Amino acid sequence: MEQTKIDRINELARKAKSPEGLTQQEEQERAALRREYVDAVLGNLQGQLDHTYLQRPDGSKEKLKKKEE
């Protein structure tokens, strides 16, 4: 995610805490930016987990598998 978008999220958060609050458009923008941020974080985490291996006591390595539901 671009730094300018993160800065905008922080700007909107500060404005939301102020007495003037956010307009309807700003609330929608904040929700969209937050969703984009969360999706980026989850994507990065999934990428890390995809390249994670477990090393067994016998020295063998096994790729981390998704948990079955």
C-alpha positions in Angstrom: 0.0 0.0 0.0 1.3 3.4 -0.9 2.4 5.8 1.9 0.1 8.5 0.7 -2.9 6.3 1.3 -1.7 5.4 4.8 -1.2 9.1 5.5 -4.7 9.8 4.3 -6.1 7.1 6.6 -4.3 8.8 9.5 -5.5 12.2 8.5 -9.1 10.9 8.4 -8.7 9.3 11.8 -7.5 12.5 13.3 -10.4 14.4 11.8 -12.9 11.8 13.1 -11.7 12.5 16.6 -12.0 16.2 16.2 -15.3 18.0 17.1 -16.1 18.6 13.5 -16.1 14.9 12.6 -16.2 13.4 9.1 -18.6 14.0 6.3 -20.5 11.1 4.7 -18.1 11.1 1.8 -15.1 11.0 4.1 -16.5 8.1 6.1 -17.0 6.1 2.9 -13.4 7.0 1.8 -12.1 5.9 5.2 -13.9 2.6 5.0 -12.6 1.9 1.5 -9.0 2.8 2.5 -9.2 0.7 5.6 -10.5 -2.3 3.6 -7.6 -1.8 1.1 -5.1 -1.7 4.0 -6.5 -4.8 5.7 -6.4 -6.7 2.4 -2.8 -5.6 1.8 -1.7 -6.8 5.3 -3.5 -10.1 4.9 -1.9 -10.6 1.5 1.5 -10.0 2.9 0.9 -12.4 5.7 -0.4 -15.1 3.3 2.8 -14.6 1.2 5.0 -15.2 4.3 3.0 -18.3 5.3 3.3 -19.7 1.8 7.1 -19.7 2.1 7.2 -21.1 5.7 8.5 -24.5 6.4 8.4 -26.6 9.6 11.6 -28.3 10.6 11.0 -31.7 12.3 13.3 -33.0 15.1 14.8 -35.5 12.6 15.9 -32.6 10.4 13.4 -33.0 7.7 11.5 -29.9 6.5 7.8 -29.8 5.6 5.9 -27.0 3.9 3.3 -25.4 6.2 -0.2 -26.5 5.1 -3.5 -24.8 5.4 -5.6 -25.9 8.3 -8.5 -28.0 7.2 -11.9 -26.9 8.4 
